[in-house]
């Protein structure tokens, strides 16, 4: 990713973004804020929530990552519009 993330974006943070997130330490991360403070070129501070496989927030974290190593998580196009994971519509009438 070369575009600066925005609040609401859903990202995959893995070893490409920082070695501390390599292998089984990769995260699915919902961005809450992006710091404006100066950093090394190509790096960025993000605040957000780590999501589990069900899409529920499990921890709030600040992470320092390489912008070029970030990826959009599946379903991560645009801001979040609700809490939790979507449920199928009821088929009863």
C-alpha positions in Angstrom: 0.0 0.0 0.0 1.4 3.4 -0.9 -1.6 5.4 0.0 -1.8 6.6 3.6 -4.5 4.6 5.5 -7.6 6.4 6.9 -9.7 5.7 9.9 -12.0 2.8 9.2 -9.7 1.0 6.9 -9.2 -2.7 7.5 -5.5 -3.7 7.0 -3.4 -6.8 7.0 -0.2 -6.1 9.0 2.4 -8.8 8.5 6.2 -9.3 8.2 6.2 -7.0 5.1 5.1 -4.1 7.3 7.5 -4.9 10.2 9.5 -8.0 11.3 7.6 -8.0 14.6 4.5 -9.1 12.7 6.0 -11.9 10.7 4.5 -15.4 10.5 1.8 -16.2 13.0 2.1 -12.8 14.6 0.3 -11.1 11.6 -2.7 -8.9 12.5 -6.0 -7.9 11.0 -6.2 -4.3 12.0 -9.0 -1.7 12.0 -7.5 1.8 11.8 -8.8 4.4 14.3 -6.3 7.1 13.7 -3.1 7.9 11.8 -0.4 10.0 13.6 0.8 13.2 11.9 4.1 13.1 13.8 7.2 12.9 11.7 8.8 9.5 11.3 11.5 7.9 9.2 10.6 8.0 5.5 8.1 5.3 4.6 7.1 4.5 8.2 3.9 5.4 9.9 2.2 5.2 13.4 -1.3 3.8 13.4 -3.7 3.4 16.3 -6.5 0.9 16.0 -8.0 -2.5 17.0 -6.7 -6.0 16.4 -9.6 -8.1 15.0 -10.1 -11.8 15.5 -11.4 -14.2 12.8 -15.0 -13.3 13.7 -14.2 -9.6 13.1 -14.5 -8.6 16.7 -12.0 -6.3 18.3 -9.7 -8.0 20.8 -7.1 -5.3 21.7 -6.4 -1.7 21.0 -2.8 -1.1 19.7 -0.5 1.4 18.4 1.8 0.1 15.7 4.8 1.5 13.9 4.9 0.0 10.4 6.2 0.5 6.9 3.6 2.0 4.7 4.7 0.0 1.6 4.2 -3.3 3.5 0.6 -2.7 4.5 -2.2 -4.5 2.7 -6.0 -4.2 2.6 -7.6 -7.1 4.4 -10.4 -8.9 2.6 -13.6 -6.9 3.1 -11.5 -3.9 4.0 -12.6 -1.5 1.2 -13.8 1.7 2.8 -14.9 2.6 6.3 -16.7 0.3 8.7 -20.4 0.9 8.9 -21.4 -1.4 11.8 -20.2 -3.5 14.6 -19.3 -7.1 14.4 -19.7 -9.2 11.3 -22.7 -9.0 8.9 -25.5 -11.5 9.4 -27.4 -13.2 6.7 -30.9 -11.9 6.2 -33.7 -14.1 7.5 -35.4 -16.1 4.9 -38.7 -16.3 6.8 -41.7 -14.3 5.5 
